[in-house]
Amino acid sequence: MRVLGVDPGLTRCGLGIVENGPAQKLVMVGVGVIQTPSDLELSQRLLALETELIQWITEFKPDVIAVERVFSQLNIRTAMSTGQAAGVALLIAARSGIPVAMHTPTEVKAAVTGSGRADKKQVALMVQKLLSLKEIPKPVDSTDALALAICHHWRGSGDARIQAALTKEKARLAKAKKR
């Protein structure tokens, strides 16, 4: 499975592609950041995000896109711009027929470090270790995107198995009811 992690943002939108390698080891396929100038009109910034995200999807052909769930109690302006960037990623995924998963920052931190309260440095060090990278990708948005992809590999596959088991059980119960 190949996962595109998207750490949404208007100024910097982190992107990271992680796939299953040999012996269930995770491998980084690509990492980067889409940057848009803050003096550019909002519609043009969103268009730039769309254009580059489409290029990433075309080049890397992800099986699923994992997007950070927007959450902010403190700065409504940041939450709005992050939500707009996330919306672009969700729209492109829908148009491309690619499933989307959303994970909260706490879920990502817990999946990657074992603690939902880990700081950015701890997450970055674990991303480096888990993907056997020589150095931590910079800026932090790219590392966060890789962490999202890792999180989805671990949480998403488990969630999919649970959903499949529930669907199978519902079908079994419906069949038993008909008898």
Helices and strands as residue ranges (DSSP letters): E 2-7, E 12-20, G 22-24, E 26-35, H 42-60, E 64-68, H 76-96, E 100-103, H 105-113, H 120-130, H 140-151, I 152-156, H 157-178
